Amino acid sequence: MMASFCLMKAVALAVIAWPQFACAVYCDHVLIDEGKSCEYPDPKKQKTDVPNPMVVPRFSGIATFLKLPMATEGTKYDIAVLGIPFDGGASYRAGTRFGPGGVRQASKKLRASGYQPGSRLHPFQDITVVDVGDAAVTPFNIVSAMDQATDFVMNVTKDKGPAGLPQRAVMIGGDHLVPIATLRALQRSSQPSGVCLIHFDAHMDTSDDFFGEKYTHGTPFRRAHDEGLLRPGCSISIGLRGGLSGVSDWSEHRRLGFDIVTSDDLTDLGFTEVVRRIRQRVANQPTYVTVDIDVLDPAFAPGTGTLDPGGLSSRELLRLLRGLVGLNVVGGDVVEVSPPYDHMEITQLTAAYVALDLISLLSSAITSSDRHSEL
């Protein structure tokens, strides 16, 4: 009953700020403080075995993402964490081919074994999550690499998980071309009509070509539009800033189906209004969340390829992501993390938190039975 009530509120968009519309099947710190009735989850029945950092030191062990179980032949899972280590589409700094490994290494620091207070969720309680490793993609041919990456994602999301729904993926890139593989896989497996896109980025990534090349990290969502991977009129870009090729770029981006929220808009409008716009834009439709880490100001994410000052803080990005709980999220990624340019792992660490929040969004969508017909 509590879950259904939460979903009805989220769909109706009656109240927008995340801390206000959040609900939980299990106890969270707000419900406990308010003395409301709730169910405490049983740690012994948690579906995903994430090591307790008070028992297993975080700096030890093999660096899967969050030290999640590594999938082997026959492993049953609902959500797969995977990497696409490709940066052949980069137009400036490269190095994002090392992103999946760097984000996994940084994720050792996260305390992710149970309750996540930021999202007020227990993402691993009822959902099985594993690390399936990286796609083996050629570094020498863009088109071939994206075909290989698509086949890899298709293979790891081809079945239904223990929860009875299609397996989902959280992808770590790689440059921002690589979501073309996860979007293709979604369309070919479970989303024939495509998905809505929630796009966090400093740049539009809807150029037609770079130096005559159609598939680059600046063109993925033009190609996604052309390939029919996106539903019409329900996508939104958040955090845009920096220079344009021309004033028509804005109208062209909108023509391709995107609403626009600049980083200045976030300052002027505030979290409540921006979250409302995002939720209203995608409504209850199947939605994919893509996070280019350069949406952050370089002070918070120096380890990336195309930096633009004036971006979001890491707190702002995480707050916006946590405002998406309850949406019909069917996949997500964090991309453009370049460890060779990072300092003290701060970009990789933030990307690890982003990926954890994406897992939480998927877990919430999977366990919300009212949405199963839309998944």
Beta strands, then each sheet from edge to edge (+ up, - down):
strand 1: 79-84
strand 2: 129-134
strand 3: 168-173
strand 4: 196-200
strand 5: 235-240
strand 6: 258-262
strand 7: 287-292
strand 8: 329-335
sheet 1: 2+ 1+ 3+ 8+ 7+ 4+ 5+ 6+
end
